[in-house]
């Protein structure tokens, strides 16, 4: 079924992971040219990313849970209830210590990777997550979080304080994706109208 998320390993350009709406997560070896592992799980995965060492996959599911998988064995390492509704986005901080999840419950949670405990929750009165694939992101310096809203605004929070640093209002339709340049500037956003 439809592929909804892809990530490339941060340590080698050899491994790629993908998730689809056939309830599978696949690990691909680009040197061999084929899938080396398929994880089948009862709850569809909307978003995923590799850990900084490339050994673990973080996945966010329709059931609201964040799950960690071993790339070699495909075994479930741990899981935590991240959101009351579907997880829409997962991104890792540059230092690899924090994973950001966003959900249809309109919350953006920062988890400590080691303990899987919430270290911060970001929200705003007008912030509404637009789709099951709305992507939020952490800035390259790990200080800010950006997330789009169904009203066309992009909200930027301080990751440590949890308060809104900026609200960007240029779009006229739902924001589906935010991505920060690796240099820290600029921040890109894309909406439903293209």
C-alpha positions in Angstrom: 0.0 0.0 0.0 0.9 3.7 0.0 4.4 4.5 1.3 4.1 7.4 3.8 7.6 7.7 5.4 11.2 7.2 4.5 14.5 7.9 6.2 18.2 7.4 5.4 20.7 6.2 8.0 22.7 9.0 9.5 25.9 7.0 9.7 25.9 5.2 6.3 24.2 6.0 3.1 23.8 2.2 2.7 20.6 1.8 4.7 17.1 3.2 4.1 13.9 2.5 6.0 10.4 3.0 4.7 6.9 2.6 6.2 3.7 1.9 4.2 0.0 1.6 4.9 0.2 -2.2 4.4 1.4 -2.3 8.1 5.0 -2.9 7.1 8.3 -1.2 7.9 11.1 -2.2 5.5 14.8 -1.9 5.9 16.7 -1.6 2.5 20.3 -2.2 1.7 21.3 0.1 -1.2 24.5 -1.8 -1.9 22.6 -5.1 -2.3 19.7 -3.4 -3.9 16.9 -5.1 -2.0 14.9 -5.2 1.3 16.9 -7.0 4.1 14.2 -6.9 6.8 10.4 -6.5 7.0 8.7 -5.6 10.2 4.9 -6.3 10.2 2.9 -4.6 13.0 -0.8 -4.3 13.6 -0.8 -0.4 13.8 0.1 1.5 10.7 3.3 3.6 10.9 2.9 7.3 9.9 6.5 8.5 10.5 9.9 7.1 11.2 13.6 7.9 11.6 16.9 6.3 12.3 18.8 6.8 15.6 22.1 8.7 15.3 24.1 5.4 15.4 21.9 3.8 12.7 21.1 0.8 14.8 17.6 1.7 15.9 14.4 2.8 14.1 12.0 5.2 15.8 8.4 4.8 14.5 5.2 6.7 15.2 1.9 4.9 14.8 -1.8 5.5 14.2 -2.4 4.1 17.7 -0.5 7.0 19.2 2.5 5.0 20.3 6.2 5.7 19.7 8.2 2.4 19.1 11.9 1.6 18.9 13.1 -1.3 16.7 16.4 -3.1 16.3 17.5 -2.6 12.6 19.2 -6.0 12.4 16.7 -8.3 14.1 13.5 -6.3 13.5 12.6 -6.9 17.2 10.6 -4.3 19.1 13.0 -2.8 21.7 10.5 -0.6 23.5 7.3 1.5 23.1 5.6 4.3 24.9 2.2 6.0 24.6 3.3 9.3 23.0 -0.1 10.7 22.0 -3.8 10.1 22.5 -4.4 10.1 18.8 -2.2 9.2 15.8 1.5 10.2 15.7 2.1 12.2 12.5 5.8 13.1 12.7 9.1 12.0 14.3 12.4 13.8 14.2 15.6 13.4 16.1 17.7 16.2 17.6 21.1 16.8 16.1 22.8 15.4 19.2 20.5 12.3 19.1 19.4 12.8 22.7 15.9 14.0 22.1 13.1 12.7 19.7 10.3 15.0 18.8 6.8 13.5 18.1 3.8 15.3 16.8 0.2 14.0 17.0 -3.3 14.5 15.9 -4.0 15.5 19.5 -2.2 18.8 18.5 0.7 18.2 20.9 4.4 18.1 20.1 6.3 16.0 22.7 10.0 15.9 23.3 11.2 12.6 24.6 14.5 11.8 26.3 15.9 9.0 24.0 17.5 7.1 26.9 14.5 7.0 29.4 11.7 7.6 26.8 10.2 10.1 29.3 8.6 13.3 28.1 11.0 16.2 28.7 8.7 18.8 27.2 5.3 19.3 25.6 4.7 22.1 23.1 1.2 23.3 22.2 -0.6 26.5 21.1 -4.2 27.5 21.2 -4.4 27.9 17.4 -2.1 25.0 16.4 -4.0 22.2 14.7 -2.1 19.3 13.1 -3.5 19.1 9.6 -3.0 15.5 8.5 -1.6 12.1 9.5 1.6 13.1 7.7 2.1 16.6 9.0 5.9 16.9 9.6 7.4 19.1 12.4 11.1 19.6 13.0 13.8 20.5 15.4 16.3 23.3 14.6 19.9 22.2 13.9 21.1 23.8 17.2 18.3 21.8 19.0 17.0 25.0 20.5 13.7 25.4 18.6 10.8 23.3 17.2 8.7 24.3 14.2 5.3 22.8 13.3 2.7 23.8 10.8 -1.0 24.2 11.5 -4.2 23.7 9.5 -4.8 27.5 9.6 -1.7 28.1 7.5 0.5 29.3 10.4 3.9 27.9 11.3 4.5 27.9 15.0 8.0 28.0 16.4 8.7 27.1 20.1 11.7 27.3 22.4 12.5 23.6 23.1 13.7 24.3 26.6 11.1 26.8 27.8 8.1 25.6 25.8 6.9 29.1 24.9 6.2 30.3 21.4 9.1 32.3 19.9 7.4 33.1 16.6 4.2 32.6 14.6 4.7 32.8 10.8 1.6 33.6 8.7 2.3 33.5 5.0 0.3 30.4 3.9 -3.4 30.3 3.1 -3.9 26.5 3.4 -2.9 23.8 5.8 0.8 23.3 6.4 2.0 19.7 5.8 5.7 20.0 6.3 8.4 22.1 8.0 12.2 21.5 7.4 15.2 23.4 8.7 18.3 23.9 6.7 21.3 22.1 8.3 22.9 25.5 8.6 20.1 26.8 10.8 18.6 29.1 8.2 16.3 29.1 6.4 13.2 27.2 7.6 11.1 25.8 4.8 7.4 25.1 4.9 5.0 23.5 2.4 1.2 23.7 2.3 -1.6 21.6 1.0 -2.0 23.9 -2.1 1.5 23.2 -3.2 
